[in-house]
Amino acid sequence: MANLFPETADFYWGEENAPAENESTAPSFGRSWKFDYSKGEFVTTPSGRIAAADAREAWVQWCEKAIRTPRYRHVIYSRDYGSELEELIGSGYDHAIVESEIERMASEALLADERTGSVDQFSFAWDGDGCTFTCRVTSVQEDVEFLESEVS
């Protein structure tokens, strides 16, 4: 019986270029809709349409939402999405331990996205048992944003 698979060196399966040459390794910075977290609603234009966010704004909004969304609570999100900051509420740990955990948890949540290059420069402000923190987030395109959130 004849071999079904040709053994000639000049035969190519699929495209002649290697897959690595065709695929881009740069992460995609897509678009999104603008959301106002203080009001809890989408931003609308004067004509009543939902305002579009450009690529940078979409990444910043993703970061904001990733920090604010509790991990493992909503089945619509993957297990890599969200933060575990909620677990620190009422933990009774020393401030230094809570700050260390905030840094770890926030960094894990933000670095889950391939568009995020680094998370650093954390600062903390305590008010009783509640802690407000700020961190610097840098994208792989060197865009810098300072995010603020709280654990209370």
N, C-alpha and C positions, 0 to 999 in steps of 0.2 A: 504494500500500500504506500502511496506517495505521502510525503510529509506535508501537513497542512500549513506549516510555518516556513516561509522561505528563509534560506540561510545565506542569502547574498549580502555582501557588505554595503551595497548601494541602496538597500531598501530601508525606508524610515517608517516607523509607526507614529502617526500623528504629525505634528509640526516638526520642521527641521531644526528650529531653535530649541535649545534646552529650556525647560520650564523656568529655571532660575533667571534666565535672561528676559523672559516675558513678564514676570511678576515683579511688581514694585514692592520694596521692603518698607517704604515710608508709610506711616499710618495715615488713614484718611480722616481729614478734618471736615466733617459734613456740616450741614445747616440744621437748624432747629427752630422752635418757636420761643419767643421771649416769655419768661415767667417772672412775676414779681413775688418773691418769697415772703415779703412783709405783708402783702395783701392776700396772698394765697390764691392768686388768679393769673391768667394769661394777660399779657400786655396787649392792648388793642390800639389800632391806628385811629386817627380821627374819623375814618369812614366806617369803623366798627369791625374791621378785619383783625385777625390775630397777627401781631407784628413778627416778622422773621428775624432770626438772629444769624449773624454771619458765622464763619467757621470758628473764630476765636471765642465769640460770645457763647456759641454752642458748647465748646469745651469747658468754659468757665461754669456754665449752667450745669453741665454734667458733674463737675466737681462739687458744686454746691449740693446738688441732689444726692450724690453718693455719700456725702457726709451726713446729711439729714435723714436718709432712709435707713431704718434698722435692718441689719443683715438677718437673713433666714426667716423673716416674718411674712413676706409676700411671695407667693409661689410664682408670680409673673416674672420675678427677677432671678437671675442665676445665683448660685451660692457664693459667687465672687463679688457680687454687687452689694454695696451698702457698708455701713460701719456698725461696730458693736459698742459704740459709746454709751448707749442706753444702759448697758450692764454696769456702768460705773456709778449710776445714780444710787445714792444711799448705801454705797459699799462700805463706808466707814474707814477706808484706807487713808493713810497719811497723804498730805498734799503732794509730796515728791513722787509717791508711787502712782497716784492718779495722773499726774502730769506725764510721767513716763509712759503710762498706758495710753493716754490720749495721743501722744506722739506716735506710738506704735500702731494703734488702731486707725488713726487718720491717715498715716502713711500707707498702710496696707490698703485701705479703701481707695485712695487716690491713685496709687501706683498700679492698681488692677487694670487701668486703661492704658493702652500702649501710647496714647498721646501725651501722657504725663511723664516728664523726664525726672523731676525731683520734687521732694517735699522737705522743707527745712525752715529755719528761723521761727520756731514756735515761741510765742509769748503767752503768758497766762495772767488772768486777773480773777481773784477769788472774792466772792461775796457770800459769806456764810459757808454752806455746803455746795453752793453752785460755783462753777468755773466757766469763764468765758475765755476762749483761746483764739489766737490768730496764727496763721502759718503762711509761709510763702510757697506757692506752687509754680513750678516752671515747666512749660511744655517742651516737647522735643524740638519745637521750632523757636525756642528761647523766648517765648512770651511769658511774662511774669504777672502773677495775680496774687493778691493777699486775700485769703478767705478767713471769715470769722464765724465761729459757731459757739455753742454752749453745751455744757453738761450740767444739769441742775436737777 
